[in-house]
Amino acid sequence: MPGSLTSRIVVLATFAAAIVGVVDALIARDGDLVVVFIVVAVLQLGLFVGALIGGRLVSVRHDLAAWLDEQSAVTGEPVSRIVDRCVAAHRSTLRRKE
């Protein structure tokens, strides 16, 4: 999940809606619905926390994403680590040009 402000707002809004749903289901004494809304709230809270503490997502072209997947399969290295190395290598070439 991208850590953008828009994404965080959407996740928080759906979390708030799930909490309202929990309260309403408790008032209506509908146990099944309470469980459903609690599950949704916990999942949304997990997404929000993951967006806060997780790294940034990088969007790449389709062909580069396929290459990353292939490299990951060949080397056994996570895609995120390959992306980190590629970005670091690119940054080092930019610094040499300055």
N, C-alpha and C positions, 0 to 999 in steps of 0.2 A: 504494500500500500504506500503510495507516495505520501511523503510527509508534508505536503503543501497545506497552506492555511485553509483552502477550500475543502480539501479532504477531511481535515480535522473538524471543521465546522459541520460537515455532513454527518460524520461519525458521532459527534456530540449531540447533534439534533436527533438522530435516530436513537441514541442512548436515552435521551430525555423522553422521547416518545415511548420507549419501552418501559421506562420507570412509571410514566403515567398509566400505561397499560397494566402494569403490575398492581398499582393502587386500585384502579378501576375493577380489575378482576378479583382483587381481594374483597372489595366492597360487594361485588356481585356474588361472592363465594363460589367462583368457578375455578376449582383447583387446577384443572388441565391448562386453562388459559394463563394462570399465574406461572406455571412451570414454563410454558412457551415464552412468555415475556421475560422471565428471568434468564432463560437461555440466551435470548436475543440481546438483553442488556449486558450479560457477561461477555458475549462474543464482541459486541461493539466496544466495550471497555478494553478488551484485549487488543483490538485493532488500534484504538487510540493510544494506548500505552506503547504498543509496538511502533507506531509512527513517531512517538516522542523519543524513544530510546534507540530506535533502529537507525541504520544508515540511510542515506538518500538513495533513491532509485534512479538509475540512468536509463534513459530511452535511447535505443539504438535502432539503426535500420534493420529491416528484416534479414538481409543477407549477413550482417554482422552478428545478429542474434543467433542465426544458424551456425556460424563459425564458432561462436562462444560455446554453444551446446556441444559441437563436435570436439572442440579442444577439451572441454570438461570431461567428455566421455573417454577420450584418449588418455588424458593425464590423470584422471581421477580427482582433479583439483576443482573446488567449487567455482561456479561461474563468477560469483562475487569477487573472489580473489584474483581471477584472471582479469576482470574489469579493473580492479584496483591497480594491478601491475601495468596494464595498458595505459591507463590515465596517468600514472606516475611517469611512465616512459615518455609519454607525449609532453607532459609538463616540463620534464628535464630538457627536451629538445627546444621548447619555447624559451626557456631561461638562457640557453646557450646563444640564441639568436638576438637577445637583448643586449 
